[in-house]
Amino acid sequence: MTSSGILRVALLQMVSHRLDQAANQETGDVFCRRAAQGGADIALFPEMWNVGYSLGEPAVWAGAITRDHPFYTHFQSLARELGMAVALTFLEEGAAGPLNTLSLIDRTGSEVLAYSKVHICAFDQEAPLVRGSSFPVATLLTSQGKVQVGAMICYDREFPESARALMLNGAELILTPNACYLESNRLEQYRARAYENVLGLAMANYAAPQDNGHSVAYDGMAFDGEGCTRNMTLVEAEEAEGVYFADLDLEILRAYRAQEPMRTMRNVSAYDPILRGRPPVHG
C-alpha cells in the first residue's frame, strides 16, 4: 500500500520453468509475496505463465487449465491472503479450443476481469489458439479506491485499435503481459499507446535468458502543467529477474485527462476504412 492516490503495480519479470506448472506456481508465489512486501496493489505476470509460454513444445497444449485447477485457485487464495490484486496469465482450456488468457483477481480472491488475446500470432506457434472477441474493462477496488482496468496481451499492443478500444471503454490502466524480445521500436510503440490514449500502461516480460526483460510502465502524461514535455516512464527494467514497481498517481492522471482534448477531438466520420475493416491497399 502506498500514499493516497498512488497505485503501485508490480511487474513480475521472471524466467519460467517451461511446462512445469508446479514450479511456475512456486516461483509466482515467491514473486507475488515480494510484490506485496513492496506495497503493490497489483502484481502482473508475463504472458501465459502457467506453461512459460512454451509454445514450441508439443506437450504444451495438454497444459491448458480451467479456473478450478489448483494453479488458478492457488493464486486466488494468495491474492486474498496478501490483500493484493493478481493479474494471472495462463493457457486456458476453452470450449472451442485453447485461449491465451489474463484473469484479474482482486484482493478478495474474486475474478473481476477475464480477457483472452484478440490478436493471436496465427502465422506462428499460436495458430491453435482461439482468439478473443473484445476488449473489456473492469472496475478494480484497491487500497487506493476504484480504478478502471483493461488488458491487452503481447501482439495486441502492435495494433493501435487495441488500446484505443480500451480507452473508449473507460480504461485508466492497461495491463500487458508479454513474451518476446523488447527492443527500441516495440518500446517506443508501446509508449505511443500511453501518449495517444492518455492512460497508464504496465507491461511484464520474461527475464533473460528466456526473453530480454525490459518490463516497462508509462503514465500517459506527456506534458507538464506549463506545457513542457516530460518523461512518461515510470519504470523500465534491465534484463535480470526481479520485481519492478511502477507508481501511477491516479489523482494527477484523472486531472490531466479532464483537460487533455486529444481523447475527445476524434473525427470518427473520417475513419471509414478503419470502421469498415477494409484491408490495406497495396501500391
TAKAGI-V530415 format. One line per field, one symbol per residue. phi: phi as a letter, one per 40 degrees, with the letter a starting at -180 (. if undefined). Layout:
# TAKAGI-V530415
phi=???
This chain:
# TAKAGI-V530415
phi=.bcdgccbbccccbbcbfcccccccccccdccccccccgccbbbcccfccbffcccbdccccccbbcccdccccccccdcccgbcbccbacccbcbicbcbbbcbcccgccbabbbdccccccbccdcccccbabcbbcbcbccgcbcbbaabfddccbcccccccccchcbabcbcbaaccbcccccccdcccccbfacbbbbbcccccbbggdaabcgbcbccbgccbccccabcccccibbbbbbccccccccccbccdcbbcbcccbddcccgccccbc
